[in-house]
Amino acid sequence: MDLVDGLDDVRTRDDLIGFLGEAVADLSRGGAGWENTSLEDFLEALAAWLQDMPGVFANRGQPVPNQPDWNLVARMIMAARMYE
């Protein structure tokens, strides 16, 4: 599964578990598209994206979800791969 292509399919906890496995495999294969390859950089980027999340949703004309779902968690992980 390509991470980007599989993103829309993440709907359940089990889907997210599979997605995370694919993310780990993708990173271990060289991680094309991974700017933040260390845990420190990844977590820093994740925190930055979460802080900027209201603007991300505003730019899309969407409300910020009150409660994240499994798909949003997967999207957060995808964003943290390369967010600066």
mmCIF file of the N, C-alpha and C atoms, coordinates in Angstrom:
data_MODEL
# 
_entry.id   MODEL 
# 
loop_
_atom_site.group_PDB 
_atom_site.id 
_atom_site.type_symbol 
_atom_site.label_atom_id 
_atom_site.label_alt_id 
_atom_site.label_comp_id 
_atom_site.label_asym_id 
_atom_site.label_entity_id 
_atom_site.label_seq_id 
_atom_site.pdbx_PDB_ins_code 
_atom_site.Cartn_x 
_atom_site.Cartn_y 
_atom_site.Cartn_z 
_atom_site.occupancy 
_atom_site.B_iso_or_equiv 
_atom_site.pdbx_formal_charge 
_atom_site.auth_seq_id 
_atom_site.auth_comp_id 
_atom_site.auth_asym_id 
_atom_site.auth_atom_id 
_atom_site.pdbx_PDB_model_num 
ATOM 1   N N  . MET A 1 1  ? 0.844   -1.179 0.000  1.00 0.00 ? 1  MET A N  1 
ATOM 2   C CA . MET A 1 1  ? 0.000   0.000  0.000  1.00 0.00 ? 1  MET A CA 1 
ATOM 3   C C  . MET A 1 1  ? 0.884   1.235  0.000  1.00 0.00 ? 1  MET A C  1 
ATOM 4   N N  . ASP A 1 2  ? 0.615   2.163  -0.874 1.00 0.00 ? 2  ASP A N  1 
ATOM 5   C CA . ASP A 1 2  ? 1.248   3.466  -0.859 1.00 0.00 ? 2  ASP A CA 1 
ATOM 6   C C  . ASP A 1 2  ? 0.596   4.271  0.253  1.00 0.00 ? 2  ASP A C  1 
ATOM 7   N N  . LEU A 1 3  ? 1.401   4.945  1.069  1.00 0.00 ? 3  LEU A N  1 
ATOM 8   C CA . LEU A 1 3  ? 0.844   5.665  2.218  1.00 0.00 ? 3  LEU A CA 1 
ATOM 9   C C  . LEU A 1 3  ? -0.195  6.696  1.813  1.00 0.00 ? 3  LEU A C  1 
ATOM 10  N N  . VAL A 1 4  ? 0.096   7.460  0.803  1.00 0.00 ? 4  VAL A N  1 
ATOM 11  C CA . VAL A 1 4  ? -0.842  8.499  0.372  1.00 0.00 ? 4  VAL A CA 1 
ATOM 12  C C  . VAL A 1 4  ? -2.121  7.857  -0.154 1.00 0.00 ? 4  VAL A C  1 
ATOM 13  N N  . ASP A 1 5  ? -1.982  6.829  -0.974 1.00 0.00 ? 5  ASP A N  1 
ATOM 14  C CA . ASP A 1 5  ? -3.160  6.163  -1.533 1.00 0.00 ? 5  ASP A CA 1 
ATOM 15  C C  . ASP A 1 5  ? -4.000  5.483  -0.459 1.00 0.00 ? 5  ASP A C  1 
ATOM 16  N N  . GLY A 1 6  ? -3.359  4.965  0.577  1.00 0.00 ? 6  GLY A N  1 
ATOM 17  C CA . GLY A 1 6  ? -4.073  4.259  1.633  1.00 0.00 ? 6  GLY A CA 1 
ATOM 18  C C  . GLY A 1 6  ? -4.688  5.150  2.686  1.00 0.00 ? 6  GLY A C  1 
ATOM 19  N N  . LEU A 1 7  ? -4.378  6.426  2.633  1.00 0.00 ? 7  LEU A N  1 
ATOM 20  C CA . LEU A 1 7  ? -4.844  7.345  3.674  1.00 0.00 ? 7  LEU A CA 1 
ATOM 21  C C  . LEU A 1 7  ? -6.366  7.424  3.765  1.00 0.00 ? 7  LEU A C  1 
ATOM 22  N N  . ASP A 1 8  ? -7.033  7.498  2.647  1.00 0.00 ? 8  ASP A N  1 
ATOM 23  C CA . ASP A 1 8  ? -8.500  7.613  2.659  1.00 0.00 ? 8  ASP A CA 1 
ATOM 24  C C  . ASP A 1 8  ? -9.182  6.353  3.179  1.00 0.00 ? 8  ASP A C  1 
ATOM 25  N N  . ASP A 1 9  ? -8.456  5.239  3.197  1.00 0.00 ? 9  ASP A N  1 
ATOM 26  C CA . ASP A 1 9  ? -9.040  3.974  3.658  1.00 0.00 ? 9  ASP A CA 1 
ATOM 27  C C  . ASP A 1 9  ? -8.986  3.792  5.171  1.00 0.00 ? 9  ASP A C  1 
ATOM 28  N N  . VAL A 1 10 ? -8.323  4.703  5.874  1.00 0.00 ? 10 VAL A N  1 
ATOM 29  C CA . VAL A 1 10 ? -8.213  4.576  7.338  1.00 0.00 ? 10 VAL A CA 1 
ATOM 30  C C  . VAL A 1 10 ? -9.505  5.075  7.971  1.00 0.00 ? 10 VAL A C  1 
ATOM 31  N N  . ARG A 1 11 ? -10.282 4.142  8.497  1.00 0.00 ? 11 ARG A N  1 
ATOM 32  C CA . ARG A 1 11 ? -11.566 4.464  9.141  1.00 0.00 ? 11 ARG A CA 1 
ATOM 33  C C  . ARG A 1 11 ? -11.690 3.859  10.531 1.00 0.00 ? 11 ARG A C  1 
ATOM 34  N N  . THR A 1 12 ? -10.976 2.775  10.787 1.00 0.00 ? 12 THR A N  1 
ATOM 35  C CA . THR A 1 12 ? -11.114 2.062  12.057 1.00 0.00 ? 12 THR A CA 1 
ATOM 36  C C  . THR A 1 12 ? -9.757  1.971  12.756 1.00 0.00 ? 12 THR A C  1 
ATOM 37  N N  . ARG A 1 13 ? -9.781  1.526  13.995 1.00 0.00 ? 13 ARG A N  1 
ATOM 38  C CA . ARG A 1 13 ? -8.554  1.320  14.748 1.00 0.00 ? 13 ARG A CA 1 
ATOM 39  C C  . ARG A 1 13 ? -7.655  0.324  14.022 1.00 0.00 ? 13 ARG A C  1 
ATOM 40  N N  . ASP A 1 14 ? -8.249  -0.760 13.532 1.00 0.00 ? 14 ASP A N  1 
ATOM 41  C CA . ASP A 1 14 ? -7.468  -1.754 12.799 1.00 0.00 ? 14 ASP A CA 1 
ATOM 42  C C  . ASP A 1 14 ? -6.860  -1.175 11.523 1.00 0.00 ? 14 ASP A C  1 
ATOM 43  N N  . ASP A 1 15 ? -7.611  -0.315 10.840 1.00 0.00 ? 15 ASP A N  1 
ATOM 44  C CA . ASP A 1 15 ? -7.061  0.357  9.654  1.00 0.00 ? 15 ASP A CA 1 
ATOM 45  C C  . ASP A 1 15 ? -5.842  1.190  10.034 1.00 0.00 ? 15 ASP A C  1 
ATOM 46  N N  . LEU A 1 16 ? -5.929  1.907  11.153 1.00 0.00 ? 16 LEU A N  1 
ATOM 47  C CA . LEU A 1 16 ? -4.814  2.744  11.589 1.00 0.00 ? 16 LEU A CA 1 
ATOM 48  C C  . LEU A 1 16 ? -3.611  1.890  11.961 1.00 0.00 ? 16 LEU A C  1 
ATOM 49  N N  . ILE A 1 17 ? -3.843  0.768  12.605 1.00 0.00 ? 17 ILE A N  1 
ATOM 50  C CA . ILE A 1 17 ? -2.741  -0.138 12.946 1.00 0.00 ? 17 ILE A CA 1 
ATOM 51  C C  . ILE A 1 17 ? -2.025  -0.590 11.673 1.00 0.00 ? 17 ILE A C  1 
ATOM 52  N N  . GLY A 1 18 ? -2.786  -0.976 10.656 1.00 0.00 ? 18 GLY A N  1 
ATOM 53  C CA . GLY A 1 18 ? -2.192  -1.368 9.379  1.00 0.00 ? 18 GLY A CA 1 
ATOM 54  C C  . GLY A 1 18 ? -1.452  -0.216 8.721  1.00 0.00 ? 18 GLY A C  1 
ATOM 55  N N  . PHE A 1 19 ? -2.043  0.960  8.780  1.00 0.00 ? 19 PHE A N  1 
ATOM 56  C CA . PHE A 1 19 ? -1.417  2.156  8.210  1.00 0.00 ? 19 PHE A CA 1 
ATOM 57  C C  . PHE A 1 19 ? -0.081  2.450  8.901  1.00 0.00 ? 19 PHE A C  1 
ATOM 58  N N  . LEU A 1 20 ? -0.051  2.334  10.215 1.00 0.00 ? 20 LEU A N  1 
ATOM 59  C CA . LEU A 1 20 ? 1.190   2.577  10.954 1.00 0.00 ? 20 LEU A CA 1 
ATOM 60  C C  . LEU A 1 20 ? 2.260   1.556  10.585 1.00 0.00 ? 20 LEU A C  1 
ATOM 61  N N  . GLY A 1 21 ? 1.858   0.317  10.405 1.00 0.00 ? 21 GLY A N  1 
ATOM 62  C CA . GLY A 1 21 ? 2.806   -0.695 9.949  1.00 0.00 ? 21 GLY A CA 1 
ATOM 63  C C  . GLY A 1 21 ? 3.392   -0.347 8.598  1.00 0.00 ? 21 GLY A C  1 
ATOM 64  N N  . GLU A 1 22 ? 2.549   0.131  7.701  1.00 0.00 ? 22 GLU A N  1 
ATOM 65  C CA . GLU A 1 22 ? 3.022   0.546  6.380  1.00 0.00 ? 22 GLU A CA 1 
ATOM 66  C C  . GLU A 1 22 ? 3.930   1.767  6.479  1.00 0.00 ? 22 GLU A C  1 
ATOM 67  N N  . ALA A 1 23 ? 3.616   2.673  7.410  1.00 0.00 ? 23 ALA A N  1 
ATOM 68  C CA . ALA A 1 23 ? 4.459   3.857  7.596  1.00 0.00 ? 23 ALA A CA 1 
ATOM 69  C C  . ALA A 1 23 ? 5.853   3.458  8.070  1.00 0.00 ? 23 ALA A C  1 
ATOM 70  N N  . VAL A 1 24 ? 5.919   2.536  9.010  1.00 0.00 ? 24 VAL A N  1 
ATOM 71  C CA . VAL A 1 24 ? 7.215   2.053  9.498  1.00 0.00 ? 24 VAL A CA 1 
ATOM 72  C C  . VAL A 1 24 ? 7.987   1.386  8.360  1.00 0.00 ? 24 VAL A C  1 
ATOM 73  N N  . ALA A 1 25 ? 7.309   0.548  7.579  1.00 0.00 ? 25 ALA A N  1 
ATOM 74  C CA . ALA A 1 25 ? 7.961   -0.130 6.452  1.00 0.00 ? 25 ALA A CA 1 
ATOM 75  C C  . ALA A 1 25 ? 8.451   0.883  5.427  1.00 0.00 ? 25 ALA A C  1 
ATOM 76  N N  . ASP A 1 26 ? 7.646   1.899  5.155  1.00 0.00 ? 26 ASP A N  1 
ATOM 77  C CA . ASP A 1 26 ? 8.017   2.929  4.194  1.00 0.00 ? 26 ASP A CA 1 
ATOM 78  C C  . ASP A 1 26 ? 9.261   3.674  4.671  1.00 0.00 ? 26 ASP A C  1 
ATOM 79  N N  . LEU A 1 27 ? 9.293   4.035  5.926  1.00 0.00 ? 27 LEU A N  1 
ATOM 80  C CA . LEU A 1 27 ? 10.449  4.735  6.484  1.00 0.00 ? 27 LEU A CA 1 
ATOM 81  C C  . LEU A 1 27 ? 11.694  3.857  6.437  1.00 0.00 ? 27 LEU A C  1 
ATOM 82  N N  . SER A 1 28 ? 11.554  2.579  6.746  1.00 0.00 ? 28 SER A N  1 
ATOM 83  C CA . SER A 1 28 ? 12.713  1.681  6.755  1.00 0.00 ? 28 SER A CA 1 
ATOM 84  C C  . SER A 1 28 ? 13.244  1.395  5.344  1.00 0.00 ? 28 SER A C  1 
ATOM 85  N N  . ARG A 1 29 ? 12.394  1.587  4.327  1.00 0.00 ? 29 ARG A N  1 
ATOM 86  C CA . ARG A 1 29 ? 12.827  1.406  2.931  1.00 0.00 ? 29 ARG A CA 1 
ATOM 87  C C  . ARG A 1 29 ? 13.504  2.655  2.377  1.00 0.00 ? 29 ARG A C  1 
ATOM 88  N N  . GLY A 1 30 ? 13.680  3.645  3.191  1.00 0.00 ? 30 GLY A N  1 
ATOM 89  C CA . GLY A 1 30 ? 14.347  4.865  2.724  1.00 0.00 ? 30 GLY A CA 1 
ATOM 90  C C  . GLY A 1 30 ? 13.479  6.086  2.879  1.00 0.00 ? 30 GLY A C  1 
ATOM 91  N N  . GLY A 1 31 ? 12.206  5.878  3.049  1.00 0.00 ? 31 GLY A N  1 
ATOM 92  C CA . GLY A 1 31 ? 11.291  6.954  3.387  1.00 0.00 ? 31 GLY A CA 1 
ATOM 93  C C  . GLY A 1 31 ? 11.258  8.138  2.453  1.00 0.00 ? 31 GLY A C  1 
ATOM 94  N N  . ALA A 1 32 ? 11.046  7.893  1.169  1.00 0.00 ? 32 ALA A N  1 
ATOM 95  C CA . ALA A 1 32 ? 10.838  9.022  0.261  1.00 0.00 ? 32 ALA A CA 1 
ATOM 96  C C  . ALA A 1 32 ? 9.664   9.840  0.777  1.00 0.00 ? 32 ALA A C  1 
ATOM 97  N N  . GLY A 1 33 ? 9.849   11.134 0.916  1.00 0.00 ? 33 GLY A N  1 
ATOM 98  C CA . GLY A 1 33 ? 8.795   11.991 1.444  1.00 0.00 ? 33 GLY A CA 1 
ATOM 99  C C  . GLY A 1 33 ? 8.878   12.194 2.948  1.00 0.00 ? 33 GLY A C  1 
ATOM 100 N N  . TRP A 1 34 ? 9.817   11.532 3.595  1.00 0.00 ? 34 TRP A N  1 
ATOM 101 C CA . TRP A 1 34 ? 9.998   11.697 5.041  1.00 0.00 ? 34 TRP A CA 1 
ATOM 102 C C  . TRP A 1 34 ? 11.101  12.722 5.276  1.00 0.00 ? 34 TRP A C  1 
ATOM 103 N N  . GLU A 1 35 ? 10.734  13.915 5.678  1.00 0.00 ? 35 GLU A N  1 
ATOM 104 C CA . GLU A 1 35 ? 11.710  14.930 6.057  1.00 0.00 ? 35 GLU A CA 1 
ATOM 105 C C  . GLU A 1 35 ? 12.124  14.735 7.510  1.00 0.00 ? 35 GLU A C  1 
ATOM 106 N N  . ASN A 1 36 ? 11.219  14.239 8.326  1.00 0.00 ? 36 ASN A N  1 
ATOM 107 C CA . ASN A 1 36 ? 11.435  14.116 9.768  1.00 0.00 ? 36 ASN A CA 1 
ATOM 108 C C  . ASN A 1 36 ? 11.627  12.646 10.125 1.00 0.00 ? 36 ASN A C  1 
ATOM 109 N N  . THR A 1 37 ? 12.855  12.170 9.977  1.00 0.00 ? 37 THR A N  1 
ATOM 110 C CA . THR A 1 37 ? 13.131  10.755 10.140 1.00 0.00 ? 37 THR A CA 1 
ATOM 111 C C  . THR A 1 37 ? 13.552  10.366 11.553 1.00 0.00 ? 37 THR A C  1 
ATOM 112 N N  . SER A 1 38 ? 13.916  11.339 12.382 1.00 0.00 ? 38 SER A N  1 
ATOM 113 C CA . SER A 1 38 ? 14.228  10.998 13.775 1.00 0.00 ? 38 SER A CA 1 
ATOM 114 C C  . SER A 1 38 ? 12.964  11.178 14.608 1.00 0.00 ? 38 SER A C  1 
ATOM 115 N N  . LEU A 1 39 ? 12.886  10.461 15.704 1.00 0.00 ? 39 LEU A N  1 
ATOM 116 C CA . LEU A 1 39 ? 11.719  10.579 16.574 1.00 0.00 ? 39 LEU A CA 1 
ATOM 117 C C  . LEU A 1 39 ? 11.563  12.008 17.071 1.00 0.00 ? 39 LEU A C  1 
ATOM 118 N N  . GLU A 1 40 ? 12.666  12.638 17.432 1.00 0.00 ? 40 GLU A N  1 
ATOM 119 C CA . GLU A 1 40 ? 12.621  14.018 17.918 1.00 0.00 ? 40 GLU A CA 1 
ATOM 120 C C  . GLU A 1 40 ? 12.042  14.960 16.863 1.00 0.00 ? 40 GLU A C  1 
ATOM 121 N N  . ASP A 1 41 ? 12.542  14.866 15.634 1.00 0.00 ? 41 ASP A N  1 
ATOM 122 C CA . ASP A 1 41 ? 12.039  15.727 14.557 1.00 0.00 ? 41 ASP A CA 1 
ATOM 123 C C  . ASP A 1 41 ? 10.584  15.428 14.239 1.00 0.00 ? 41 ASP A C  1 
ATOM 124 N N  . PHE A 1 42 ? 10.224  14.144 14.233 1.00 0.00 ? 42 PHE A N  1 
ATOM 125 C CA . PHE A 1 42 ? 8.846   13.752 13.927 1.00 0.00 ? 42 PHE A CA 1 
ATOM 126 C C  . PHE A 1 42 ? 7.882   14.304 14.981 1.00 0.00 ? 42 PHE A C  1 
ATOM 127 N N  . LEU A 1 43 ? 8.214   14.136 16.253 1.00 0.00 ? 43 LEU A N  1 
ATOM 128 C CA . LEU A 1 43 ? 7.327   14.616 17.313 1.00 0.00 ? 43 LEU A CA 1 
ATOM 129 C C  . LEU A 1 43 ? 7.239   16.137 17.329 1.00 0.00 ? 43 LEU A C  1 
ATOM 130 N N  . GLU A 1 44 ? 8.344   16.801 17.041 1.00 0.00 ? 44 GLU A N  1 
ATOM 131 C CA . GLU A 1 44 ? 8.326   18.262 16.955 1.00 0.00 ? 44 GLU A CA 1 
ATOM 132 C C  . GLU A 1 44 ? 7.410   18.715 15.826 1.00 0.00 ? 44 GLU A C  1 
ATOM 133 N N  . ALA A 1 45 ? 7.502   18.046 14.686 1.00 0.00 ? 45 ALA A N  1 
ATOM 134 C CA . ALA A 1 45 ? 6.640   18.380 13.548 1.00 0.00 ? 45 ALA A CA 1 
ATOM 135 C C  . ALA A 1 45 ? 5.180   18.071 13.844 1.00 0.00 ? 45 ALA A C  1 
ATOM 136 N N  . LEU A 1 46 ? 4.930   16.970 14.525 1.00 0.00 ? 46 LEU A N  1 
ATOM 137 C CA . LEU A 1 46 ? 3.557   16.619 14.893 1.00 0.00 ? 46 LEU A CA 1 
ATOM 138 C C  . LEU A 1 46 ? 2.959   17.689 15.792 1.00 0.00 ? 46 LEU A C  1 
ATOM 139 N N  . ALA A 1 47 ? 3.722   18.132 16.783 1.00 0.00 ? 47 ALA A N  1 
ATOM 140 C CA . ALA A 1 47 ? 3.241   19.187 17.684 1.00 0.00 ? 47 ALA A CA 1 
ATOM 141 C C  . ALA A 1 47 ? 2.991   20.487 16.926 1.00 0.00 ? 47 ALA A C  1 
ATOM 142 N N  . ALA A 1 48 ? 3.882   20.821 16.002 1.00 0.00 ? 48 ALA A N  1 
ATOM 143 C CA . ALA A 1 48 ? 3.716   22.048 15.216 1.00 0.00 ? 48 ALA A CA 1 
ATOM 144 C C  . ALA A 1 48 ? 2.471   21.969 14.338 1.00 0.00 ? 48 ALA A C  1 
ATOM 145 N N  . TRP A 1 49 ? 2.245   20.802 13.710 1.00 0.00 ? 49 TRP A N  1 
ATOM 146 C CA . TRP A 1 49 ? 1.058   20.658 12.857 1.00 0.00 ? 49 TRP A CA 1 
ATOM 147 C C  . TRP A 1 49 ? -0.209  20.762 13.699 1.00 0.00 ? 49 TRP A C  1 
ATOM 148 N N  . LEU A 1 50 ? -0.201  20.123 14.869 1.00 0.00 ? 50 LEU A N  1 
ATOM 149 C CA . LEU A 1 50 ? -1.377  20.199 15.742 1.00 0.00 ? 50 LEU A CA 1 
ATOM 150 C C  . LEU A 1 50 ? -1.654  21.636 16.174 1.00 0.00 ? 50 LEU A C  1 
ATOM 151 N N  . GLN A 1 51 ? -0.591  22.383 16.434 1.00 0.00 ? 51 GLN A N  1 
ATOM 152 C CA . GLN A 1 51 ? -0.771  23.782 16.808 1.00 0.00 ? 51 GLN A CA 1 
ATOM 153 C C  . GLN A 1 51 ? -1.352  24.581 15.646 1.00 0.00 ? 51 GLN A C  1 
ATOM 154 N N  . ASP A 1 52 ? -0.922  24.263 14.431 1.00 0.00 ? 52 ASP A N  1 
ATOM 155 C CA . ASP A 1 52 ? -1.390  24.975 13.239 1.00 0.00 ? 52 ASP A CA 1 
ATOM 156 C C  . ASP A 1 52 ? -2.668  24.392 12.652 1.00 0.00 ? 52 ASP A C  1 
ATOM 157 N N  . MET A 1 53 ? -3.184  23.317 13.221 1.00 0.00 ? 53 MET A N  1 
ATOM 158 C CA . MET A 1 53 ? -4.335  22.622 12.669 1.00 0.00 ? 53 MET A CA 1 
ATOM 159 C C  . MET A 1 53 ? -5.551  23.522 12.428 1.00 0.00 ? 53 MET A C  1 
ATOM 160 N N  . PRO A 1 54 ? -5.892  24.448 13.325 1.00 0.00 ? 54 PRO A N  1 
ATOM 161 C CA . PRO A 1 54 ? -7.038  25.312 13.014 1.00 0.00 ? 54 PRO A CA 1 
ATOM 162 C C  . PRO A 1 54 ? -6.874  26.064 11.696 1.00 0.00 ? 54 PRO A C  1 
ATOM 163 N N  . GLY A 1 55 ? -5.660  26.512 11.398 1.00 0.00 ? 55 GLY A N  1 
ATOM 164 C CA . GLY A 1 55 ? -5.414  27.201 10.132 1.00 0.00 ? 55 GLY A CA 1 
ATOM 165 C C  . GLY A 1 55 ? -5.516  26.272 8.941  1.00 0.00 ? 55 GLY A C  1 
ATOM 166 N N  . VAL A 1 56 ? -5.062  25.026 9.114  1.00 0.00 ? 56 VAL A N  1 
ATOM 167 C CA . VAL A 1 56 ? -5.157  24.030 8.035  1.00 0.00 ? 56 VAL A CA 1 
ATOM 168 C C  . VAL A 1 56 ? -6.626  23.831 7.668  1.00 0.00 ? 56 VAL A C  1 
ATOM 169 N N  . PHE A 1 57 ? -7.465  23.650 8.674  1.00 0.00 ? 57 PHE A N  1 
ATOM 170 C CA . PHE A 1 57 ? -8.886  23.433 8.417  1.00 0.00 ? 57 PHE A CA 1 
ATOM 171 C C  . PHE A 1 57 ? -9.555  24.699 7.885  1.00 0.00 ? 57 PHE A C  1 
ATOM 172 N N  . ALA A 1 58 ? -9.163  25.859 8.400  1.00 0.00 ? 58 ALA A N  1 
ATOM 173 C CA . ALA A 1 58 ? -9.732  27.122 7.916  1.00 0.00 ? 58 ALA A CA 1 
ATOM 174 C C  . ALA A 1 58 ? -9.407  27.322 6.438  1.00 0.00 ? 58 ALA A C  1 
ATOM 175 N N  . ASN A 1 59 ? -8.180  26.975 6.039  1.00 0.00 ? 59 ASN A N  1 
ATOM 176 C CA . ASN A 1 59 ? -7.796  27.106 4.626  1.00 0.00 ? 59 ASN A CA 1 
ATOM 177 C C  . ASN A 1 59 ? -8.620  26.203 3.720  1.00 0.00 ? 59 ASN A C  1 
ATOM 178 N N  . ARG A 1 60 ? -9.124  25.106 4.263  1.00 0.00 ? 60 ARG A N  1 
ATOM 179 C CA . ARG A 1 60 ? -9.971  24.185 3.496  1.00 0.00 ? 60 ARG A CA 1 
ATOM 180 C C  . ARG A 1 60 ? -11.449 24.550 3.595  1.00 0.00 ? 60 ARG A C  1 
ATOM 181 N N  . GLY A 1 61 ? -11.761 25.561 4.411  1.00 0.00 ? 61 GLY A N  1 
ATOM 182 C CA . GLY A 1 61 ? -13.149 25.939 4.614  1.00 0.00 ? 61 GLY A CA 1 
ATOM 183 C C  . GLY A 1 61 ? -13.917 24.928 5.452  1.00 0.00 ? 61 GLY A C  1 
ATOM 184 N N  . GLN A 1 62 ? -13.195 24.232 6.335  1.00 0.00 ? 62 GLN A N  1 
ATOM 185 C CA . GLN A 1 62 ? -13.805 23.195 7.166  1.00 0.00 ? 62 GLN A CA 1 
ATOM 186 C C  . GLN A 1 62 ? -13.654 23.555 8.647  1.00 0.00 ? 62 GLN A C  1 
ATOM 187 N N  . PRO A 1 63 ? -14.602 23.118 9.466  1.00 0.00 ? 63 PRO A N  1 
ATOM 188 C CA . PRO A 1 63 ? -14.453 23.335 10.903 1.00 0.00 ? 63 PRO A CA 1 
ATOM 189 C C  . PRO A 1 63 ? -13.419 22.365 11.488 1.00 0.00 ? 63 PRO A C  1 
ATOM 190 N N  . VAL A 1 64 ? -12.758 22.805 12.540 1.00 0.00 ? 64 VAL A N  1 
ATOM 191 C CA . VAL A 1 64 ? -11.829 21.925 13.246 1.00 0.00 ? 64 VAL A CA 1 
ATOM 192 C C  . VAL A 1 64 ? -12.656 20.898 14.011 1.00 0.00 ? 64 VAL A C  1 
ATOM 193 N N  . PRO A 1 65 ? -12.370 19.616 13.838 1.00 0.00 ? 65 PRO A N  1 
ATOM 194 C CA . PRO A 1 65 ? -13.146 18.595 14.553 1.00 0.00 ? 65 PRO A CA 1 
ATOM 195 C C  . PRO A 1 65 ? -12.985 18.731 16.073 1.00 0.00 ? 65 PRO A C  1 
ATOM 196 N N  . ASN A 1 66 ? -14.082 18.565 16.779 1.00 0.00 ? 66 ASN A N  1 
ATOM 197 C CA . ASN A 1 66 ? -14.026 18.577 18.246 1.00 0.00 ? 66 ASN A CA 1 
ATOM 198 C C  . ASN A 1 66 ? -13.374 17.309 18.773 1.00 0.00 ? 66 ASN A C  1 
ATOM 199 N N  . GLN A 1 67 ? -13.581 16.222 18.056 1.00 0.00 ? 67 GLN A N  1 
ATOM 200 C CA . GLN A 1 67 ? -13.055 14.916 18.452 1.00 0.00 ? 67 GLN A CA 1 
ATOM 201 C C  . GLN A 1 67 ? -12.399 14.281 17.231 1.00 0.00 ? 67 GLN A C  1 
ATOM 202 N N  . PRO A 1 68 ? -11.094 13.991 17.279 1.00 0.00 ? 68 PRO A N  1 
ATOM 203 C CA . PRO A 1 68 ? -10.471 13.373 16.112 1.00 0.00 ? 68 PRO A CA 1 
ATOM 204 C C  . PRO A 1 68 ? -10.972 11.948 15.892 1.00 0.00 ? 68 PRO A C  1 
ATOM 205 N N  . ASP A 1 69 ? -10.994 11.540 14.630 1.00 0.00 ? 69 ASP A N  1 
ATOM 206 C CA . ASP A 1 69 ? -11.320 10.151 14.305 1.00 0.00 ? 69 ASP A CA 1 
ATOM 207 C C  . ASP A 1 69 ? -10.040 9.458  13.826 1.00 0.00 ? 69 ASP A C  1 
ATOM 208 N N  . TRP A 1 70 ? -10.139 8.174  13.518 1.00 0.00 ? 70 TRP A N  1 
ATOM 209 C CA . TRP A 1 70 ? -8.965  7.400  13.115 1.00 0.00 ? 70 TRP A CA 1 
ATOM 210 C C  . TRP A 1 70 ? -8.317  7.977  11.868 1.00 0.00 ? 70 TRP A C  1 
ATOM 211 N N  . ASN A 1 71 ? -9.123  8.475  10.942 1.00 0.00 ? 71 ASN A N  1 
ATOM 212 C CA . ASN A 1 71 ? -8.573  9.027  9.719  1.00 0.00 ? 71 ASN A CA 1 
ATOM 213 C C  . ASN A 1 71 ? -7.785  10.297 10.002 1.00 0.00 ? 71 ASN A C  1 
ATOM 214 N N  . LEU A 1 72 ? -8.278  11.135 10.889 1.00 0.00 ? 72 LEU A N  1 
ATOM 215 C CA . LEU A 1 72 ? -7.551  12.355 11.218 1.00 0.00 ? 72 LEU A CA 1 
ATOM 216 C C  . LEU A 1 72 ? -6.216  12.023 11.883 1.00 0.00 ? 72 LEU A C  1 
ATOM 217 N N  . VAL A 1 73 ? -6.184  11.010 12.721 1.00 0.00 ? 73 VAL A N  1 
ATOM 218 C CA . VAL A 1 73 ? -4.920  10.596 13.343 1.00 0.00 ? 73 VAL A CA 1 
ATOM 219 C C  . VAL A 1 73 ? -3.925  10.184 12.253 1.00 0.00 ? 73 VAL A C  1 
ATOM 220 N N  . ALA A 1 74 ? -4.379  9.430  11.264 1.00 0.00 ? 74 ALA A N  1 
ATOM 221 C CA . ALA A 1 74 ? -3.509  9.030  10.155 1.00 0.00 ? 74 ALA A CA 1 
ATOM 222 C C  . ALA A 1 74 ? -3.015  10.255 9.383  1.00 0.00 ? 74 ALA A C  1 
ATOM 223 N N  . ARG A 1 75 ? -3.896  11.221 9.177  1.00 0.00 ? 75 ARG A N  1 
ATOM 224 C CA . ARG A 1 75 ? -3.507  12.444 8.465  1.00 0.00 ? 75 ARG A CA 1 
ATOM 225 C C  . ARG A 1 75 ? -2.489  13.254 9.268  1.00 0.00 ? 75 ARG A C  1 
ATOM 226 N N  . MET A 1 76 ? -2.618  13.242 10.578 1.00 0.00 ? 76 MET A N  1 
ATOM 227 C CA . MET A 1 76 ? -1.628  13.916 11.440 1.00 0.00 ? 76 MET A CA 1 
ATOM 228 C C  . MET A 1 76 ? -0.255  13.271 11.265 1.00 0.00 ? 76 MET A C  1 
ATOM 229 N N  . ILE A 1 77 ? -0.231  11.951 11.211 1.00 0.00 ? 77 ILE A N  1 
ATOM 230 C CA . ILE A 1 77 ? 1.028   11.228 11.033 1.00 0.00 ? 77 ILE A CA 1 
ATOM 231 C C  . ILE A 1 77 ? 1.630   11.552 9.672  1.00 0.00 ? 77 ILE A C  1 
ATOM 232 N N  . MET A 1 78 ? 0.801   11.560 8.650  1.00 0.00 ? 78 MET A N  1 
ATOM 233 C CA . MET A 1 78 ? 1.288   11.913 7.304  1.00 0.00 ? 78 MET A CA 1 
ATOM 234 C C  . MET A 1 78 ? 1.856   13.326 7.281  1.00 0.00 ? 78 MET A C  1 
ATOM 235 N N  . ALA A 1 79 ? 1.177   14.256 7.933  1.00 0.00 ? 79 ALA A N  1 
ATOM 236 C CA . ALA A 1 79 ? 1.648   15.632 7.961  1.00 0.00 ? 79 ALA A CA 1 
ATOM 237 C C  . ALA A 1 79 ? 2.979   15.747 8.696  1.00 0.00 ? 79 ALA A C  1 
ATOM 238 N N  . ALA A 1 80 ? 3.126   15.015 9.786  1.00 0.00 ? 80 ALA A N  1 
ATOM 239 C CA . ALA A 1 80 ? 4.345   15.098 10.590 1.00 0.00 ? 80 ALA A CA 1 
ATOM 240 C C  . ALA A 1 80 ? 5.557   14.512 9.864  1.00 0.00 ? 80 ALA A C  1 
ATOM 241 N N  . ARG A 1 81 ? 5.333   13.690 8.850  1.00 0.00 ? 81 ARG A N  1 
ATOM 242 C CA . ARG A 1 81 ? 6.460   13.166 8.066  1.00 0.00 ? 81 ARG A CA 1 
ATOM 243 C C  . ARG A 1 81 ? 7.289   14.289 7.472  1.00 0.00 ? 81 ARG A C  1 
ATOM 244 N N  . MET A 1 82 ? 6.643   15.397 7.092  1.00 0.00 ? 82 MET A N  1 
ATOM 245 C CA . MET A 1 82 ? 7.355   16.437 6.353  1.00 0.00 ? 82 MET A CA 1 
ATOM 246 C C  . MET A 1 82 ? 7.095   17.849 6.835  1.00 0.00 ? 82 MET A C  1 
ATOM 247 N N  . TYR A 1 83 ? 6.285   18.017 7.864  1.00 0.00 ? 83 TYR A N  1 
ATOM 248 C CA . TYR A 1 83 ? 5.938   19.367 8.326  1.00 0.00 ? 83 TYR A CA 1 
ATOM 249 C C  . TYR A 1 83 ? 7.150   20.047 8.944  1.00 0.00 ? 83 TYR A C  1 
ATOM 250 N N  . GLU A 1 84 ? 7.306   21.313 8.677  1.00 0.00 ? 84 GLU A N  1 
ATOM 251 C CA . GLU A 1 84 ? 8.419   22.078 9.250  1.00 0.00 ? 84 GLU A CA 1 
ATOM 252 C C  . GLU A 1 84 ? 7.911   23.129 10.185 1.00 0.00 ? 84 GLU A C  1 
# 
